[in-house]
Amino acid sequence: MTMILSNRGGIKVPFFPLSFLVIMPVLNYYLFTMKSINIFLVVIISLLLSSFYPGSGLEAVEIPLVDNRPVSSAGFGYYQKQAIRKLAEGAIESVDSLNLLVIRVSFQDSGFNVDSTQVPSHDSLYFANELRHLKEYYSGASRGRFSLHYDLLDEVIQLSQPQEYYGEDDKEWSSKMVEMFMETVDSTDSRIDYSCYDAFALIHAGAGRETDIFGDSPSQLWSGFIGPEEMKEILMDTLAAPGIPTNDLEGGNIFYIDNILILPEESSQDGYTFGSLGIYAY
């Protein structure tokens, strides 16, 4: 559908008027009772008549412009804004892709359930399989237009604090998640080239608070995402950097990690069984 520049400082995306939906079934009935099956004729006549119907004409949804680019701050995150910009500039790629680095982290007081008697054991093969399902989901949901490439670090990084330290205070969730990833970078930077990736995920030991049905696990971590804008805001007073600095370079400059995805080891708890794919994909 063609995007039309608005003279009110925005972009309008037109759609069929409501009158078209009212008129078309009526014409359809009469033309078919006359033993005519010319659908094309029905559509043409309906569109012509709808232009004379009260309230007709192409209506539009307007997206405000920022710096002469269509970006709305309401309801859109950083990556949605980037997608809108690309759409307006005609720069959408036919097949998009994302390189994701996934690292598992445990706490001082809890780790992953790798009991050999448990089926399945939550080892690296288990999470490789979960990520494979995630890749397949995105490929299918996008009809092949989005490809997820991922690397899963073999080892589990142990954090310096118990789970309660990171998860108890909801108001400090964002800063605690950044702190958690900074610890992870400190432990892995010498053997990982972070500049090879677009996105970064931590899978922490234990379930996430979003599936705490009974509400009796206040120290569990909420699953969530921190984007570039929020990351910059969090680090403004401490590092004054756009992200978590690494030892890697990109174009001769320091490479910063500017996004974090927080995911749980599992979703089932309190006697209820949930699949993790929904949380991972969301």
ZIKADA-V692297 format. One record per residue. N is the residue number from 0. RES is the residue in one small letter. NEAR is the number of other C-alpha atoms within 8 Angstrom. D_CENTER is the distance of its C-alpha to the mean C-alpha in Angstrom with 2 decimals. Layout:
((N,RES,NEAR,D_CENTER) (N,RES,NEAR,D_CENTER))
This chain:
((0,m,4,24.44) (1,t,5,25.97) (2,m,9,24.62) (3,i,8,27.56) (4,l,8,28.02) (5,s,9,29.15) (6,n,5,32.21) (7,r,4,30.78) (8,g,8,28.34) (9,g,12,25.26) (10,i,14,23.96) (11,k,12,24.84) (12,v,11,23.40) (13,p,12,26.37) (14,f,7,26.56) (15,f,8,29.63) (16,p,12,31.79) (17,l,7,32.48) (18,s,11,36.09) (19,f,11,35.21) (20,l,8,33.94) (21,v,8,37.21) (22,i,11,39.62) (23,m,11,38.30) (24,p,8,39.08) (25,v,8,42.57) (26,l,10,43.36) (27,n,10,41.94) (28,y,8,44.37) (29,y,8,47.42) (30,l,11,46.82) (31,f,9,46.29) (32,t,7,49.39) (33,m,6,51.24) (34,k,6,50.17) (35,s,7,47.96) (36,i,6,44.63) (37,n,6,43.62) (38,i,7,39.97) (39,f,6,39.76) (40,l,7,42.66) (41,v,12,40.99) (42,v,9,37.89) (43,i,8,40.04) (44,i,8,42.39) (45,s,12,39.64) (46,l,9,37.96) (47,l,8,41.37) (48,l,9,42.40) (49,s,13,39.15) (50,s,8,39.88) (51,f,7,42.99) (52,y,8,41.35) (53,p,5,40.86) (54,g,6,37.39) (55,s,11,36.60) (56,g,8,35.14) (57,l,8,31.69) (58,e,8,29.53) (59,a,8,26.37) (60,v,8,23.18) (61,e,9,23.32) (62,i,10,20.66) (63,p,10,22.38) (64,l,12,23.07) (65,v,8,22.65) (66,d,4,24.90) (67,n,5,25.59) (68,r,8,21.97) (69,p,13,20.04) (70,v,11,17.61) (71,s,11,17.35) (72,s,6,16.63) (73,a,4,16.48) (74,g,5,13.28) (75,f,9,11.20) (76,g,8,9.21) (77,y,9,10.21) (78,y,7,8.17) (79,q,8,8.98) (80,k,11,12.43) (81,q,8,12.70) (82,a,9,12.04) (83,i,10,14.68) (84,r,11,16.99) (85,k,10,16.90) (86,l,9,17.60) (87,a,10,20.46) (88,e,6,21.85) (89,g,6,21.80) (90,a,7,19.97) (91,i,7,17.34) (92,e,5,17.80) (93,s,5,18.85) (94,v,8,16.79) (95,d,8,13.71) (96,s,8,12.92) (97,l,10,11.24) (98,n,11,13.50) (99,l,13,12.24) (100,l,12,14.81) (101,v,12,15.03) (102,i,11,17.82) (103,r,12,19.40) (104,v,13,21.15) (105,s,13,23.94) (106,f,13,25.82) (107,q,11,29.53) (108,d,7,30.20) (109,s,10,27.92) (110,g,9,26.63) (111,f,10,25.11) (112,n,8,27.14) (113,v,8,28.78) (114,d,7,31.92) (115,s,6,33.57) (116,t,5,34.79) (117,q,7,31.35) (118,v,5,29.85) (119,p,5,27.33) (120,s,11,27.59) (121,h,12,24.35) (122,d,9,25.22) (123,s,8,23.47) (124,l,7,24.17) (125,y,10,22.47) (126,f,9,19.12) (127,a,9,19.61) (128,n,8,19.99) (129,e,9,16.86) (130,l,9,14.85) (131,r,8,16.96) (132,h,9,16.01) (133,l,11,12.27) (134,k,11,13.28) (135,e,8,15.53) (136,y,9,13.15) (137,y,13,10.88) (138,s,13,14.25) (139,g,8,15.79) (140,a,7,13.27) (141,s,8,13.23) (142,r,7,16.96) (143,g,10,17.00) (144,r,9,15.31) (145,f,11,12.44) (146,s,12,13.60) (147,l,11,12.09) (148,h,9,14.78) (149,y,9,15.03) (150,d,7,17.88) (151,l,9,18.73) (152,l,9,21.34) (153,d,5,24.38) (154,e,5,25.52) (155,v,9,24.37) (156,i,10,24.52) (157,q,8,26.44) (158,l,12,25.64) (159,s,7,28.59) (160,q,9,28.16) (161,p,11,28.03) (162,q,13,24.94) (163,e,8,26.40) (164,y,8,26.37) (165,y,14,22.57) (166,g,14,21.73) (167,e,10,24.66) (168,d,8,24.05) (169,d,6,21.05) (170,k,5,21.86) (171,e,7,21.58) (172,w,11,18.27) (173,s,9,16.55) (174,s,8,19.74) (175,k,10,20.38) (176,m,10,17.08) (177,v,10,17.89) (178,e,8,21.40) (179,m,10,20.35) (180,f,10,18.59) (181,m,9,21.59) (182,e,10,23.83) (183,t,11,21.94) (184,v,9,22.29) (185,d,7,25.94) (186,s,8,26.55) (187,t,8,24.98) (188,d,11,25.20) (189,s,6,28.56) (190,r,5,27.36) (191,i,6,23.83) (192,d,7,23.18) (193,y,10,19.87) (194,s,9,20.18) (195,c,6,19.50) (196,y,10,15.76) (197,d,8,12.77) (198,a,11,10.50) (199,f,12,12.02) (200,a,12,11.76) (201,l,13,14.62) (202,i,12,15.75) (203,h,11,18.45) (204,a,14,21.56) (205,g,11,21.89) (206,a,13,19.96) (207,g,15,17.46) (208,r,11,18.85) (209,e,7,16.74) (210,t,9,19.17) (211,d,11,22.25) (212,i,7,24.10) (213,f,5,27.34) (214,g,6,25.97) (215,d,5,28.24) (216,s,7,25.95) (217,p,8,25.22) (218,s,11,24.70) (219,q,13,21.65) (220,l,12,18.34) (221,w,10,15.50) (222,s,12,12.18) (223,g,7,9.53) (224,f,8,7.87) (225,i,10,10.27) (226,g,11,9.79) (227,p,11,12.92) (228,e,7,14.64) (229,e,8,14.67) (230,m,14,15.61) (231,k,13,18.45) (232,e,7,19.65) (233,i,9,19.84) (234,l,12,21.83) (235,m,10,23.97) (236,d,6,26.84) (237,t,5,26.94) (238,l,6,26.13) (239,a,8,25.92) (240,a,9,23.35) (241,p,11,19.96) (242,g,12,18.60) (243,i,9,20.07) (244,p,9,22.92) (245,t,12,23.68) (246,n,8,26.85) (247,d,9,25.31) (248,l,10,25.87) (249,e,8,24.11) (250,g,4,26.63) (251,g,5,29.13) (252,n,6,27.07) (253,i,10,25.47) (254,f,12,21.94) (255,y,9,19.68) (256,i,11,16.52) (257,d,11,14.40) (258,n,12,11.13) (259,i,14,10.99) (260,l,12,9.05) (261,i,13,11.68) (262,l,13,12.42) (263,p,14,15.80) (264,e,12,18.56) (265,e,9,19.00) (266,s,12,18.44) (267,s,11,22.04) (268,q,10,24.45) (269,d,7,27.24) (270,g,5,28.57) (271,y,6,25.54) (272,t,7,23.65) (273,f,6,19.92) (274,g,8,17.85) (275,s,9,15.10) (276,l,9,13.10) (277,g,7,11.66) (278,i,8,10.46) (279,y,8,9.26) (280,a,8,7.30) (281,y,4,5.97))
